[in-house]
Amino acid sequence: MLTETANRDSRLSLWLRVREFAVPPSMIETATARRRAGDWAGACAAAGIDVDLRLRSVARTHGHDLAAQVRSDLRHLAPDLLRWHMPRIAPNGLLRPGLTMALARYHDPERNGARPVHLVARTPPAWADAGQRISLALWDGTDSEAGAARHPHPHPHRRFRLDLHRHLWDARRTGELRIRSGADRWTADGRTAPELELPAAELPGTELPPRHCAVDRWAAEAGILLHADGRPTGPVAVRLRGRHRLVLDLVADGSRGGPPALRIAAASLDGGDPTLPVLPDAAAWVPPDLELIRSGSIEVDRLHPLVASALVPDHAPAGPSPSQHRPGQPRLVECRGAQHRIALVDGVLAPLDHDPAEIRREELLVALTGTPLPCLQAIDAAHRRPDCLTGVRERLDHGDTAGALAVVEGLLGPDALLRAGALRDELETAAQRRITYGLYRSGLIGPGPGRIPPNSPDRLRPRDSRSHPRHMTLR
């Protein structure tokens, strides 16, 4: 078992953590209910997505036809599914910071051949991240809108684009995930791709294709990319790792009547031609959910319902599993040669087998630097550094503040006063990050004239460093 844990693929371990904490079931349930009720804005709010566009303004600027297209896409946007498929970074699986990703493209005939209007999803820069928030906006090729003005990279990224993979966020097209991911060809022995050959002999000093590449889908996905760019054939770049890219030459193969075939034109370690179309990461790599299922690392019921129904259509969802821990259930502590109980009493964690007079005497003893009872030691440890601290920290890092507070309240009670320690520090840090994110959203902090630099000591002033303490301030 230890060998299996040590040899576990780090990529799968990262995505296991993401699937456990990044999109909690409560978020999926709330966002789905609001989306089905037609409240797309409420669904975005439930999924931690800020909306930086107004449909009335879109209609005035770009016309009613384009606004109608945007409105239709927003009504069918599954924001929790979008969060599920957003690009993430190691080692904690957090959202890729400072990213602008295209979700859809709209052609505005009134712009006379200018760049199409993009519906984009943006993530804040790393210094302003709090709660893993995402924002939705329209980008028309300029930096005039507020979101683009404060974002470090307002232009849509070529590698991370979902306008060619609408099944990863559009509830109308989630059924395409099975074919687009290659799950329909997945067998117990692995996948095969008879129409695609990668001659390793032509790639000196490389080991290609690397693991996790969706090689058998590259031909079809490259064809979709070229068609979207108005090119029938031509070279397509595939970024593998670092600056290592493959340049694939897509040529039509009519001899078999099947999909176009690929042949490698070059393998470059210096980045290649930057003007070549780049295969999106969503098409270059095997979806992590498919790998998690195939390796037995995750149960289908733990996936997003739309993902599970697409990848495993014949799977019957299981009912809610009974909880192993009942709220308020007493915990046992070895105290003076006996097993004592501590549990929630009137919303506070308290010892059950000591009378109030004894507890007052012990608290006085502790104030005089004495050693408290083991029951009181256990309560103090639960406040300062509980066993659930890792789970609380993970939930806070991924933006699940409600889930983190539920864990804390289930342990200490809703009326408990946190004592100084690691748990309180984590909660205070999360609150300070939300302040920083609010300042970033309002344009009061960040690079630019008249703004507070992100690393300025005046960005967040601790409560105990006020120049005029509250009890000394004259009102």
Secondary structure, DSSP 4 states (H G I P E B T S, - for coil): -HHHHHTS-HHHHHHHHHHHHTS-HHHHHHHHHHHHTT-HHHHHHHTTEEE---HHHHHHHH-HHHHHHHHHHHHTB-HHHHHHHS-EETTTTEEPTT-EEEEEEE--GGGTT-PPEEEEEE---GGG--TT-EEEEEE-SSS-SHHHHH-S--SPPSSSB-TT-GGGTBTTSGGGHHHHTTGGG--TT----TT----GGGSTT---SPTTB-GGGHHHHHHHHHHHTT-SSEEEEEEEETTEEEEEEEE---SSSSSPEEEEEEEESS---TTS-B--HHHHB--HHHHHHHTTSS-GGGS-HHHHHHH-TTPPPPPPPPPSS-TT--EEEEETTEEEEEEEETTEEEESSS-HHHHHHHHHHHHTT-PPPHHHHHHHHHHHS-TTHHHHHHHHHTT-HHHHHHHHHHHH-TTPPPPSSHHHHHHHHHHHHHHHHHHHHHTSBSSSTTSB-TT-TTSS--GGG-SS-GGG---
